């Protein structure tokens, strides 16, 4: 994110997956989509949450930030990845 562009009125949601039991795993960010909290909610609560926060849905799958260099690569992960793949 470019300096000076942090806008706390913008809120972002990136859906990571829908679990077989219907729970939605997603990331929620305020101001900067690269700094997010991971949340899990039932579909109805998720829909209400998104509406109440007037979020911008991010449809791209998050892999690594564009400005990440190789020395920081070990620090770019989320909880979903940590529970489903083995780390060094």
PDB file of N, CA, C and O in Angstrom:
ATOM      1  N   UNK A   1       0.836  -1.180   0.000  1.00  0.00           N
ATOM      2  CA  UNK A   1       0.000   0.000   0.000  1.00  0.00           C
ATOM      3  C   UNK A   1       0.881   1.244   0.000  1.00  0.00           C
ATOM      4  O   UNK A   1       1.862   1.306   0.741  1.00  0.00           O
ATOM      5  N   UNK A   2       0.547   2.220  -0.812  1.00  0.00           N
ATOM      6  CA  UNK A   2       1.321   3.449  -0.897  1.00  0.00           C
ATOM      7  C   UNK A   2       1.122   4.295   0.363  1.00  0.00           C
ATOM      8  O   UNK A   2       0.037   4.326   0.942  1.00  0.00           O
ATOM      9  N   UNK A   3       2.188   4.976   0.771  1.00  0.00           N
ATOM     10  CA  UNK A   3       2.102   5.814   1.962  1.00  0.00           C
ATOM     11  C   UNK A   3       1.056   6.907   1.762  1.00  0.00           C
ATOM     12  O   UNK A   3       0.896   7.436   0.662  1.00  0.00           O
ATOM     13  N   UNK A   4       0.348   7.235   2.840  1.00  0.00           N
ATOM     14  CA  UNK A   4      -0.643   8.294   2.787  1.00  0.00           C
ATOM     15  C   UNK A   4      -1.986   7.854   2.242  1.00  0.00           C
ATOM     16  O   UNK A   4      -2.907   8.668   2.173  1.00  0.00           O
ATOM     17  N   UNK A   5      -2.132   6.621   1.858  1.00  0.00           N
ATOM     18  CA  UNK A   5      -3.380   6.125   1.276  1.00  0.00           C
ATOM     19  C   UNK A   5      -4.225   5.326   2.269  1.00  0.00           C
ATOM     20  O   UNK A   5      -5.248   4.761   1.880  1.00  0.00           O
ATOM     21  N   UNK A   6      -3.826   5.266   3.530  1.00  0.00           N
ATOM     22  CA  UNK A   6      -4.569   4.499   4.529  1.00  0.00           C
ATOM     23  C   UNK A   6      -5.875   5.225   4.828  1.00  0.00           C
ATOM     24  O   UNK A   6      -5.861   6.374   5.270  1.00  0.00           O
ATOM     25  N   UNK A   7      -6.992   4.566   4.590  1.00  0.00           N
ATOM     26  CA  UNK A   7      -8.310   5.173   4.742  1.00  0.00           C
ATOM     27  C   UNK A   7      -9.163   4.276   5.636  1.00  0.00           C
ATOM     28  O   UNK A   7      -9.613   3.213   5.210  1.00  0.00           O
ATOM     29  N   UNK A   8      -9.383   4.710   6.876  1.00  0.00           N
ATOM     30  CA  UNK A   8     -10.118   3.865   7.825  1.00  0.00           C
ATOM     31  C   UNK A   8     -11.596   3.709   7.480  1.00  0.00           C
ATOM     32  O   UNK A   8     -12.288   2.911   8.112  1.00  0.00           O
ATOM     33  N   UNK A   9     -12.087   4.441   6.508  1.00  0.00           N
ATOM     34  CA  UNK A   9     -13.480   4.274   6.109  1.00  0.00           C
ATOM     35  C   UNK A   9     -13.650   3.106   5.140  1.00  0.00           C
ATOM     36  O   UNK A   9     -14.770   2.655   4.899  1.00  0.00           O
ATOM     37  N   UNK A  10     -12.531   2.613   4.582  1.00  0.00           N
ATOM     38  CA  UNK A  10     -12.602   1.477   3.660  1.00  0.00           C
ATOM     39  C   UNK A  10     -12.383   0.183   4.443  1.00  0.00           C
ATOM     40  O   UNK A  10     -11.430   0.060   5.212  1.00  0.00           O
ATOM     41  N   UNK A  11     -13.279  -0.771   4.234  1.00  0.00           N
ATOM     42  CA  UNK A  11     -13.198  -2.067   4.904  1.00  0.00           C
ATOM     43  C   UNK A  11     -13.242  -3.155   3.843  1.00  0.00           C
ATOM     44  O   UNK A  11     -13.971  -3.056   2.856  1.00  0.00           O
ATOM     45  N   UNK A  12     -12.450  -4.193   4.066  1.00  0.00           N
ATOM     46  CA  UNK A  12     -12.270  -5.232   3.051  1.00  0.00           C
ATOM     47  C   UNK A  12     -12.531  -6.618   3.625  1.00  0.00           C
ATOM     48  O   UNK A  12     -12.235  -6.891   4.788  1.00  0.00           O
ATOM     49  N   UNK A  13     -13.090  -7.486   2.791  1.00  0.00           N
ATOM     50  CA  UNK A  13     -13.280  -8.888   3.138  1.00  0.00           C
ATOM     51  C   UNK A  13     -12.738  -9.729   1.994  1.00  0.00           C
ATOM     52  O   UNK A  13     -13.026  -9.481   0.824  1.00  0.00           O
ATOM     53  N   UNK A  14     -11.947 -10.728   2.361  1.00  0.00           N
ATOM     54  CA  UNK A  14     -11.448 -11.711   1.395  1.00  0.00           C
ATOM     55  C   UNK A  14     -11.874 -13.083   1.911  1.00  0.00           C
ATOM     56  O   UNK A  14     -11.383 -13.534   2.945  1.00  0.00           O
ATOM     57  N   UNK A  15     -12.780 -13.749   1.202  1.00  0.00           N
ATOM     58  CA  UNK A  15     -13.240 -15.076   1.606  1.00  0.00           C
ATOM     59  C   UNK A  15     -12.143 -16.082   1.278  1.00  0.00           C
ATOM     60  O   UNK A  15     -11.669 -16.166   0.145  1.00  0.00           O
ATOM     61  N   UNK A  16     -11.753 -16.842   2.299  1.00  0.00           N
ATOM     62  CA  UNK A  16     -10.714 -17.845   2.122  1.00  0.00           C
ATOM     63  C   UNK A  16     -11.330 -19.181   1.692  1.00  0.00           C
ATOM     64  O   UNK A  16     -10.836 -19.840   0.778  1.00  0.00           O
ATOM     65  N   UNK A  17     -12.414 -19.564   2.366  1.00  0.00           N
ATOM     66  CA  UNK A  17     -13.114 -20.795   1.980  1.00  0.00           C
ATOM     67  C   UNK A  17     -14.410 -20.913   2.761  1.00  0.00           C
ATOM     68  O   UNK A  17     -14.616 -20.234   3.767  1.00  0.00           O
ATOM     69  N   UNK A  18     -15.277 -21.789   2.276  1.00  0.00           N
ATOM     70  CA  UNK A  18     -16.495 -22.163   2.994  1.00  0.00           C
ATOM     71  C   UNK A  18     -16.294 -23.593   3.466  1.00  0.00           C
ATOM     72  O   UNK A  18     -16.057 -24.497   2.664  1.00  0.00           O
ATOM     73  N   UNK A  19     -16.390 -23.784   4.756  1.00  0.00           N
ATOM     74  CA  UNK A  19     -16.206 -25.122   5.319  1.00  0.00           C
ATOM     75  C   UNK A  19     -17.407 -26.003   4.998  1.00  0.00           C
ATOM     76  O   UNK A  19     -18.492 -25.498   4.707  1.00  0.00           O
ATOM     77  N   UNK A  20     -17.213 -27.331   5.050  1.00  0.00           N
ATOM     78  CA  UNK A  20     -18.330 -28.248   4.784  1.00  0.00           C
ATOM     79  C   UNK A  20     -19.533 -28.026   5.712  1.00  0.00           C
ATOM     80  O   UNK A  20     -20.669 -28.310   5.331  1.00  0.00           O
ATOM     81  N   UNK A  21     -19.287 -27.520   6.926  1.00  0.00           N
ATOM     82  CA  UNK A  21     -20.396 -27.274   7.867  1.00  0.00           C
ATOM     83  C   UNK A  21     -21.056 -25.912   7.646  1.00  0.00           C
ATOM     84  O   UNK A  21     -21.924 -25.513   8.423  1.00  0.00           O
ATOM     85  N   UNK A  22     -20.649 -25.190   6.585  1.00  0.00           N
ATOM     86  CA  UNK A  22     -21.287 -23.930   6.230  1.00  0.00           C
ATOM     87  C   UNK A  22     -20.626 -22.684   6.791  1.00  0.00           C
ATOM     88  O   UNK A  22     -21.022 -21.571   6.443  1.00  0.00           O
ATOM     89  N   UNK A  23     -19.634 -22.840   7.645  1.00  0.00           N
ATOM     90  CA  UNK A  23     -18.949 -21.673   8.186  1.00  0.00           C
ATOM     91  C   UNK A  23     -18.068 -21.036   7.113  1.00  0.00           C
ATOM     92  O   UNK A  23     -17.458 -21.729   6.299  1.00  0.00           O
ATOM     93  N   UNK A  24     -18.015 -19.714   7.128  1.00  0.00           N
ATOM     94  CA  UNK A  24     -17.214 -18.959   6.171  1.00  0.00           C
ATOM     95  C   UNK A  24     -15.921 -18.526   6.849  1.00  0.00           C
ATOM     96  O   UNK A  24     -15.960 -17.854   7.880  1.00  0.00           O
ATOM     97  N   UNK A  25     -14.781 -18.898   6.287  1.00  0.00           N
ATOM     98  CA  UNK A  25     -13.478 -18.417   6.757  1.00  0.00           C
ATOM     99  C   UNK A  25     -13.120 -17.225   5.893  1.00  0.00           C
ATOM    100  O   UNK A  25     -13.147 -17.312   4.665  1.00  0.00           O
ATOM    101  N   UNK A  26     -12.780 -16.098   6.537  1.00  0.00           N
ATOM    102  CA  UNK A  26     -12.456 -14.911   5.764  1.00  0.00           C
ATOM    103  C   UNK A  26     -11.488 -14.004   6.502  1.00  0.00           C
ATOM    104  O   UNK A  26     -11.279 -14.133   7.708  1.00  0.00           O
ATOM    105  N   UNK A  27     -10.903 -13.082   5.746  1.00  0.00           N
ATOM    106  CA  UNK A  27     -10.037 -12.058   6.310  1.00  0.00           C
ATOM    107  C   UNK A  27     -10.795 -10.739   6.267  1.00  0.00           C
ATOM    108  O   UNK A  27     -11.465 -10.426   5.283  1.00  0.00           O
ATOM    109  N   UNK A  28     -10.680  -9.971   7.343  1.00  0.00           N
ATOM    110  CA  UNK A  28     -11.313  -8.659   7.436  1.00  0.00           C
ATOM    111  C   UNK A  28     -10.233  -7.628   7.697  1.00  0.00           C
ATOM    112  O   UNK A  28      -9.409  -7.791   8.598  1.00  0.00           O
ATOM    113  N   UNK A  29     -10.240  -6.567   6.905  1.00  0.00           N
ATOM    114  CA  UNK A  29      -9.226  -5.522   7.045  1.00  0.00           C
ATOM    115  C   UNK A  29      -9.882  -4.152   7.021  1.00  0.00           C
ATOM    116  O   UNK A  29     -10.909  -3.946   6.375  1.00  0.00           O
ATOM    117  N   UNK A  30      -9.269  -3.223   7.737  1.00  0.00           N
ATOM    118  CA  UNK A  30      -9.707  -1.834   7.738  1.00  0.00           C
ATOM    119  C   UNK A  30      -8.549  -0.981   7.230  1.00  0.00           C
ATOM    120  O   UNK A  30      -7.453  -1.013   7.789  1.00  0.00           O
ATOM    121  N   UNK A  31      -8.798  -0.222   6.173  1.00  0.00           N
ATOM    122  CA  UNK A  31      -7.806   0.712   5.667  1.00  0.00           C
ATOM    123  C   UNK A  31      -6.777   0.125   4.730  1.00  0.00           C
ATOM    124  O   UNK A  31      -6.399   0.775   3.756  1.00  0.00           O
ATOM    125  N   UNK A  32      -6.318  -1.067   4.987  1.00  0.00           N
ATOM    126  CA  UNK A  32      -5.278  -1.707   4.176  1.00  0.00           C
ATOM    127  C   UNK A  32      -5.585  -3.196   4.068  1.00  0.00           C
ATOM    128  O   UNK A  32      -5.521  -3.903   5.073  1.00  0.00           O
ATOM    129  N   UNK A  33      -5.916  -3.691   2.880  1.00  0.00           N
ATOM    130  CA  UNK A  33      -6.300  -5.102   2.749  1.00  0.00           C
ATOM    131  C   UNK A  33      -5.188  -6.092   3.067  1.00  0.00           C
ATOM    132  O   UNK A  33      -5.452  -7.283   3.225  1.00  0.00           O
ATOM    133  N   UNK A  34      -3.937  -5.616   3.165  1.00  0.00           N
ATOM    134  CA  UNK A  34      -2.828  -6.513   3.478  1.00  0.00           C
ATOM    135  C   UNK A  34      -2.630  -6.726   4.975  1.00  0.00           C
ATOM    136  O   UNK A  34      -1.818  -7.559   5.377  1.00  0.00           O
ATOM    137  N   UNK A  35      -3.359  -5.986   5.802  1.00  0.00           N
ATOM    138  CA  UNK A  35      -3.271  -6.137   7.261  1.00  0.00           C
ATOM    139  C   UNK A  35      -4.661  -6.552   7.731  1.00  0.00           C
ATOM    140  O   UNK A  35      -5.540  -5.712   7.926  1.00  0.00           O
ATOM    141  N   UNK A  36      -4.846  -7.856   7.909  1.00  0.00           N
ATOM    142  CA  UNK A  36      -6.188  -8.385   8.142  1.00  0.00           C
ATOM    143  C   UNK A  36      -6.245  -9.311   9.347  1.00  0.00           C
ATOM    144  O   UNK A  36      -5.251  -9.915   9.749  1.00  0.00           O
ATOM    145  N   UNK A  37      -7.443  -9.398   9.905  1.00  0.00           N
ATOM    146  CA  UNK A  37      -7.738 -10.378  10.948  1.00  0.00           C
ATOM    147  C   UNK A  37      -8.505 -11.520  10.294  1.00  0.00           C
ATOM    148  O   UNK A  37      -9.342 -11.302   9.419  1.00  0.00           O
ATOM    149  N   UNK A  38      -8.208 -12.731  10.727  1.00  0.00           N
ATOM    150  CA  UNK A  38      -8.908 -13.895  10.190  1.00  0.00           C
ATOM    151  C   UNK A  38     -10.098 -14.209  11.081  1.00  0.00           C
ATOM    152  O   UNK A  38      -9.966 -14.274  12.303  1.00  0.00           O
ATOM    153  N   UNK A  39     -11.260 -14.405  10.468  1.00  0.00           N
ATOM    154  CA  UNK A  39     -12.501 -14.654  11.197  1.00  0.00           C
ATOM    155  C   UNK A  39     -13.233 -15.840  10.584  1.00  0.00           C
ATOM    156  O   UNK A  39     -12.999 -16.210   9.433  1.00  0.00           O
ATOM    157  N   UNK A  40     -14.127 -16.428  11.382  1.00  0.00           N
ATOM    158  CA  UNK A  40     -14.984 -17.521  10.927  1.00  0.00           C
ATOM    159  C   UNK A  40     -16.385 -17.237  11.448  1.00  0.00           C
ATOM    160  O   UNK A  40     -16.569 -16.973  12.636  1.00  0.00           O
ATOM    161  N   UNK A  41     -17.383 -17.292  10.551  1.00  0.00           N
ATOM    162  CA  UNK A  41     -18.777 -17.025  10.929  1.00  0.00           C
ATOM    163  C   UNK A  41     -19.718 -17.901  10.116  1.00  0.00           C
ATOM    164  O   UNK A  41     -19.387 -18.330   9.011  1.00  0.00           O
ATOM    165  N   UNK A  42     -20.907 -18.164  10.681  1.00  0.00           N
ATOM    166  CA  UNK A  42     -21.945 -18.806   9.867  1.00  0.00           C
ATOM    167  C   UNK A  42     -22.344 -17.860   8.728  1.00  0.00           C
ATOM    168  O   UNK A  42     -22.172 -16.647   8.846  1.00  0.00           O
ATOM    169  N   UNK A  43     -22.869 -18.401   7.640  1.00  0.00           N
ATOM    170  CA  UNK A  43     -23.213 -17.612   6.445  1.00  0.00           C
ATOM    171  C   UNK A  43     -24.106 -16.424   6.763  1.00  0.00           C
ATOM    172  O   UNK A  43     -23.844 -15.322   6.281  1.00  0.00           O
ATOM    173  N   UNK A  44     -25.151 -16.614   7.559  1.00  0.00           N
ATOM    174  CA  UNK A  44     -26.076 -15.513   7.868  1.00  0.00           C
ATOM    175  C   UNK A  44     -25.361 -14.393   8.622  1.00  0.00           C
ATOM    176  O   UNK A  44     -25.577 -13.216   8.335  1.00  0.00           O
ATOM    177  N   UNK A  45     -24.519 -14.753   9.579  1.00  0.00           N
ATOM    178  CA  UNK A  45     -23.771 -13.751  10.346  1.00  0.00           C
ATOM    179  C   UNK A  45     -22.757 -13.049   9.447  1.00  0.00           C
ATOM    180  O   UNK A  45     -22.552 -11.841   9.567  1.00  0.00           O
ATOM    181  N   UNK A  46     -22.127 -13.795   8.553  1.00  0.00           N
ATOM    182  CA  UNK A  46     -21.170 -13.220   7.608  1.00  0.00           C
ATOM    183  C   UNK A  46     -21.853 -12.181   6.719  1.00  0.00           C
ATOM    184  O   UNK A  46     -21.335 -11.081   6.527  1.00  0.00           O
ATOM    185  N   UNK A  47     -23.013 -12.536   6.180  1.00  0.00           N
ATOM    186  CA  UNK A  47     -23.753 -11.604   5.319  1.00  0.00           C
ATOM    187  C   UNK A  47     -24.118 -10.335   6.078  1.00  0.00           C
ATOM    188  O   UNK A  47     -23.993  -9.232   5.545  1.00  0.00           O
ATOM    189  N   UNK A  48     -24.568 -10.488   7.316  1.00  0.00           N
ATOM    190  CA  UNK A  48     -24.932  -9.338   8.151  1.00  0.00           C
ATOM    191  C   UNK A  48     -23.697  -8.487   8.471  1.00  0.00           C
ATOM    192  O   UNK A  48     -23.757  -7.258   8.433  1.00  0.00           O
ATOM    193  N   UNK A  49     -22.584  -9.147   8.785  1.00  0.00           N
ATOM    194  CA  UNK A  49     -21.326  -8.470   9.082  1.00  0.00           C
ATOM    195  C   UNK A  49     -20.882  -7.624   7.888  1.00  0.00           C
ATOM    196  O   UNK A  49     -20.515  -6.460   8.048  1.00  0.00           O
ATOM    197  N   UNK A  50     -20.917  -8.210   6.701  1.00  0.00           N
ATOM    198  CA  UNK A  50     -20.504  -7.500   5.484  1.00  0.00           C
ATOM    199  C   UNK A  50     -21.400  -6.302   5.211  1.00  0.00           C
ATOM    200  O   UNK A  50     -20.918  -5.232   4.840  1.00  0.00           O
ATOM    201  N   UNK A  51     -22.692  -6.480   5.394  1.00  0.00           N
ATOM    202  CA  UNK A  51     -23.634  -5.381   5.166  1.00  0.00           C
ATOM    203  C   UNK A  51     -23.429  -4.266   6.186  1.00  0.00           C
ATOM    204  O   UNK A  51     -23.393  -3.091   5.820  1.00  0.00           O
ATOM    205  N   UNK A  52     -23.295  -4.622   7.458  1.00  0.00           N
ATOM    206  CA  UNK A  52     -23.129  -3.624   8.525  1.00  0.00           C
ATOM    207  C   UNK A  52     -21.836  -2.823   8.355  1.00  0.00           C
ATOM    208  O   UNK A  52     -21.786  -1.637   8.680  1.00  0.00           O
ATOM    209  N   UNK A  53     -20.785  -3.486   7.840  1.00  0.00           N
ATOM    210  CA  UNK A  53     -19.495  -2.820   7.680  1.00  0.00           C
ATOM    211  C   UNK A  53     -19.274  -2.243   6.287  1.00  0.00           C
ATOM    212  O   UNK A  53     -18.237  -1.634   6.025  1.00  0.00           O
ATOM    213  N   UNK A  54     -20.236  -2.431   5.398  1.00  0.00           N
ATOM    214  CA  UNK A  54     -20.148  -1.937   4.025  1.00  0.00           C
ATOM    215  C   UNK A  54     -18.780  -2.268   3.413  1.00  0.00           C
ATOM    216  O   UNK A  54     -18.050  -1.387   2.959  1.00  0.00           O
ATOM    217  N   UNK A  55     -18.465  -3.550   3.416  1.00  0.00           N
ATOM    218  CA  UNK A  55     -17.149  -4.011   2.986  1.00  0.00           C
ATOM    219  C   UNK A  55     -17.006  -4.029   1.472  1.00  0.00           C
ATOM    220  O   UNK A  55     -17.987  -4.077   0.729  1.00  0.00           O
ATOM    221  N   UNK A  56     -15.758  -3.991   1.045  1.00  0.00           N
ATOM    222  CA  UNK A  56     -15.406  -4.236  -0.349  1.00  0.00           C
ATOM    223  C   UNK A  56     -14.920  -5.675  -0.413  1.00  0.00           C
ATOM    224  O   UNK A  56     -13.959  -6.042   0.264  1.00  0.00           O
ATOM    225  N   UNK A  57     -15.583  -6.491  -1.227  1.00  0.00           N
ATOM    226  CA  UNK A  57     -15.170  -7.885  -1.364  1.00  0.00           C
ATOM    227  C   UNK A  57     -13.955  -7.969  -2.274  1.00  0.00           C
ATOM    228  O   UNK A  57     -13.962  -7.441  -3.387  1.00  0.00           O
ATOM    229  N   UNK A  58     -12.921  -8.630  -1.798  1.00  0.00           N
ATOM    230  CA  UNK A  58     -11.715  -8.854  -2.581  1.00  0.00           C
ATOM    231  C   UNK A  58     -11.817 -10.259  -3.152  1.00  0.00           C
ATOM    232  O   UNK A  58     -11.924 -11.232  -2.407  1.00  0.00           O
ATOM    233  N   UNK A  59     -11.785 -10.361  -4.447  1.00  0.00           N
ATOM    234  CA  UNK A  59     -11.987 -11.663  -5.083  1.00  0.00           C
ATOM    235  C   UNK A  59     -10.693 -12.384  -5.407  1.00  0.00           C
ATOM    236  O   UNK A  59     -10.707 -13.579  -5.702  1.00  0.00           O
ATOM    237  N   UNK A  60      -9.570 -11.671  -5.357  1.00  0.00           N
ATOM    238  CA  UNK A  60      -8.296 -12.316  -5.660  1.00  0.00           C
ATOM    239  C   UNK A  60      -7.856 -13.199  -4.504  1.00  0.00           C
ATOM    240  O   UNK A  60      -8.035 -12.854  -3.336  1.00  0.00           O
ATOM    241  N   UNK A  61      -7.284 -14.332  -4.842  1.00  0.00           N
ATOM    242  CA  UNK A  61      -6.734 -15.209  -3.806  1.00  0.00           C
ATOM    243  C   UNK A  61      -5.434 -14.596  -3.325  1.00  0.00           C
ATOM    244  O   UNK A  61      -4.574 -14.232  -4.127  1.00  0.00           O
ATOM    245  N   UNK A  62      -5.295 -14.484  -2.034  1.00  0.00           N
ATOM    246  CA  UNK A  62      -4.091 -13.854  -1.477  1.00  0.00           C
ATOM    247  C   UNK A  62      -2.995 -14.898  -1.375  1.00  0.00           C
ATOM    248  O   UNK A  62      -3.154 -15.920  -0.708  1.00  0.00           O
ATOM    249  N   UNK A  63      -1.898 -14.636  -2.032  1.00  0.00           N
ATOM    250  CA  UNK A  63      -0.764 -15.546  -1.916  1.00  0.00           C
ATOM    251  C   UNK A  63       0.343 -14.854  -1.153  1.00  0.00           C
ATOM    252  O   UNK A  63       0.639 -15.227  -0.017  1.00  0.00           O
ATOM    253  N   UNK A  64       0.958 -13.855  -1.756  1.00  0.00           N
ATOM    254  CA  UNK A  64       1.993 -13.077  -1.089  1.00  0.00           C
ATOM    255  C   UNK A  64       1.833 -11.633  -1.492  1.00  0.00           C
ATOM    256  O   UNK A  64       1.432 -11.358  -2.622  1.00  0.00           O
ATOM    257  N   UNK A  65       2.133 -10.698  -0.605  1.00  0.00           N
ATOM    258  CA  UNK A  65       2.111  -9.295  -0.990  1.00  0.00           C
ATOM    259  C   UNK A  65       3.095  -9.048  -2.131  1.00  0.00           C
ATOM    260  O   UNK A  65       4.150  -9.678  -2.199  1.00  0.00           O
ATOM    261  N   UNK A  66       2.744  -8.134  -3.016  1.00  0.00           N
ATOM    262  CA  UNK A  66       3.580  -7.869  -4.190  1.00  0.00           C
ATOM    263  C   UNK A  66       4.959  -7.369  -3.814  1.00  0.00           C
ATOM    264  O   UNK A  66       5.920  -7.615  -4.543  1.00  0.00           O
ATOM    265  N   UNK A  67       5.083  -6.667  -2.684  1.00  0.00           N
ATOM    266  CA  UNK A  67       6.371  -6.098  -2.309  1.00  0.00           C
ATOM    267  C   UNK A  67       7.184  -7.010  -1.389  1.00  0.00           C
ATOM    268  O   UNK A  67       8.219  -6.595  -0.868  1.00  0.00           O
ATOM    269  N   UNK A  68       6.735  -8.222  -1.191  1.00  0.00           N
ATOM    270  CA  UNK A  68       7.461  -9.152  -0.317  1.00  0.00           C
ATOM    271  C   UNK A  68       8.733  -9.612  -1.013  1.00  0.00           C
ATOM    272  O   UNK A  68       8.723  -9.948  -2.197  1.00  0.00           O
ATOM    273  N   UNK A  69       9.833  -9.620  -0.259  1.00  0.00           N
ATOM    274  CA  UNK A  69      11.061 -10.154  -0.836  1.00  0.00           C
ATOM    275  C   UNK A  69      11.340 -11.525  -0.235  1.00  0.00           C
ATOM    276  O   UNK A  69      10.681 -11.937   0.719  1.00  0.00           O
ATOM    277  N   UNK A  70      12.302 -12.216  -0.786  1.00  0.00           N
ATOM    278  CA  UNK A  70      12.579 -13.593  -0.374  1.00  0.00           C
ATOM    279  C   UNK A  70      12.928 -13.707   1.100  1.00  0.00           C
ATOM    280  O   UNK A  70      12.612 -14.722   1.721  1.00  0.00           O
ATOM    281  N   UNK A  71      13.570 -12.699   1.680  1.00  0.00           N
ATOM    282  CA  UNK A  71      13.957 -12.773   3.090  1.00  0.00           C
ATOM    283  C   UNK A  71      12.750 -12.725   4.024  1.00  0.00           C
ATOM    284  O   UNK A  71      12.834 -13.190   5.161  1.00  0.00           O
ATOM    285  N   UNK A  72      11.628 -12.170   3.563  1.00  0.00           N
ATOM    286  CA  UNK A  72      10.416 -12.083   4.381  1.00  0.00           C
ATOM    287  C   UNK A  72       9.412 -13.192   4.077  1.00  0.00           C
ATOM    288  O   UNK A  72       8.373 -13.272   4.732  1.00  0.00           O
ATOM    289  N   UNK A  73       9.698 -14.041   3.105  1.00  0.00           N
ATOM    290  CA  UNK A  73       8.732 -15.028   2.636  1.00  0.00           C
ATOM    291  C   UNK A  73       8.226 -15.945   3.750  1.00  0.00           C
ATOM    292  O   UNK A  73       7.069 -16.366   3.715  1.00  0.00           O
ATOM    293  N   UNK A  74       9.064 -16.261   4.730  1.00  0.00           N
ATOM    294  CA  UNK A  74       8.642 -17.154   5.819  1.00  0.00           C
ATOM    295  C   UNK A  74       7.601 -16.527   6.725  1.00  0.00           C
ATOM    296  O   UNK A  74       6.966 -17.240   7.501  1.00  0.00           O
ATOM    297  N   UNK A  75       7.405 -15.228   6.655  1.00  0.00           N
ATOM    298  CA  UNK A  75       6.480 -14.535   7.547  1.00  0.00           C
ATOM    299  C   UNK A  75       5.146 -14.218   6.895  1.00  0.00           C
ATOM    300  O   UNK A  75       4.272 -13.647   7.547  1.00  0.00           O
ATOM    301  N   UNK A  76       4.962 -14.567   5.634  1.00  0.00           N
ATOM    302  CA  UNK A  76       3.719 -14.284   4.921  1.00  0.00           C
ATOM    303  C   UNK A  76       2.872 -15.555   4.836  1.00  0.00           C
ATOM    304  O   UNK A  76       3.008 -16.347   3.903  1.00  0.00           O
ATOM    305  N   UNK A  77       2.004 -15.731   5.816  1.00  0.00           N
ATOM    306  CA  UNK A  77       1.122 -16.888   5.866  1.00  0.00           C
ATOM    307  C   UNK A  77      -0.104 -16.510   6.689  1.00  0.00           C
ATOM    308  O   UNK A  77      -0.113 -15.487   7.373  1.00  0.00           O
ATOM    309  N   UNK A  78      -1.130 -17.341   6.617  1.00  0.00           N
ATOM    310  CA  UNK A  78      -2.319 -17.121   7.438  1.00  0.00           C
ATOM    311  C   UNK A  78      -2.627 -18.393   8.218  1.00  0.00           C
ATOM    312  O   UNK A  78      -1.991 -19.423   8.000  1.00  0.00           O
ATOM    313  N   UNK A  79      -3.584 -18.329   9.113  1.00  0.00           N
ATOM    314  CA  UNK A  79      -3.896 -19.487   9.951  1.00  0.00           C
ATOM    315  C   UNK A  79      -4.405 -20.669   9.142  1.00  0.00           C
ATOM    316  O   UNK A  79      -4.118 -21.818   9.477  1.00  0.00           O
ATOM    317  N   UNK A  80      -5.151 -20.403   8.090  1.00  0.00           N
ATOM    318  CA  UNK A  80      -5.638 -21.494   7.241  1.00  0.00           C
ATOM    319  C   UNK A  80      -4.450 -22.265   6.659  1.00  0.00           C
ATOM    320  O   UNK A  80      -4.441 -23.496   6.671  1.00  0.00           O
ATOM    321  N   UNK A  81      -3.460 -21.547   6.156  1.00  0.00           N
ATOM    322  CA  UNK A  81      -2.273 -22.206   5.616  1.00  0.00           C
ATOM    323  C   UNK A  81      -1.538 -22.975   6.711  1.00  0.00           C
ATOM    324  O   UNK A  81      -1.056 -24.082   6.474  1.00  0.00           O
ATOM    325  N   UNK A  82      -1.451 -22.401   7.898  1.00  0.00           N
ATOM    326  CA  UNK A  82      -0.722 -23.042   8.996  1.00  0.00           C
ATOM    327  C   UNK A  82      -1.359 -24.356   9.418  1.00  0.00           C
ATOM    328  O   UNK A  82      -0.663 -25.260   9.880  1.00  0.00           O
ATOM    329  N   UNK A  83      -2.665 -24.472   9.267  1.00  0.00           N
ATOM    330  CA  UNK A  83      -3.338 -25.703   9.681  1.00  0.00           C
ATOM    331  C   UNK A  83      -3.444 -26.731   8.556  1.00  0.00           C
ATOM    332  O   UNK A  83      -3.836 -27.874   8.796  1.00  0.00           O
ATOM    333  N   UNK A  84      -3.096 -26.330   7.327  1.00  0.00           N
ATOM    334  CA  UNK A  84      -3.249 -27.252   6.209  1.00  0.00           C
ATOM    335  C   UNK A  84      -1.973 -27.548   5.421  1.00  0.00           C
ATOM    336  O   UNK A  84      -2.010 -28.299   4.446  1.00  0.00           O
ATOM    337  N   UNK A  85      -0.873 -26.978   5.824  1.00  0.00           N
ATOM    338  CA  UNK A  85       0.388 -27.303   5.153  1.00  0.00           C
ATOM    339  C   UNK A  85       1.525 -27.275   6.187  1.00  0.00           C
ATOM    340  O   UNK A  85       1.434 -26.637   7.237  1.00  0.00           O
ATOM    341  N   UNK A  86       2.545 -27.960   5.856  1.00  0.00           N
ATOM    342  CA  UNK A  86       3.688 -28.053   6.755  1.00  0.00           C
ATOM    343  C   UNK A  86       4.684 -26.928   6.468  1.00  0.00           C
ATOM    344  O   UNK A  86       5.012 -26.658   5.312  1.00  0.00           O
ATOM    345  N   UNK A  87       5.154 -26.284   7.519  1.00  0.00           N
ATOM    346  CA  UNK A  87       6.132 -25.219   7.364  1.00  0.00           C
ATOM    347  C   UNK A  87       7.506 -25.721   7.717  1.00  0.00           C
ATOM    348  O   UNK A  87       7.645 -26.740   8.395  1.00  0.00           O
ATOM    349  N   UNK A  88       8.520 -25.021   7.268  1.00  0.00           N
ATOM    350  CA  UNK A  88       9.899 -25.399   7.565  1.00  0.00           C
ATOM    351  C   UNK A  88      10.186 -25.277   9.030  1.00  0.00           C
ATOM    352  O   UNK A  88      11.304 -25.556   9.466  1.00  0.00           O
TER     353      UNK A  88
END
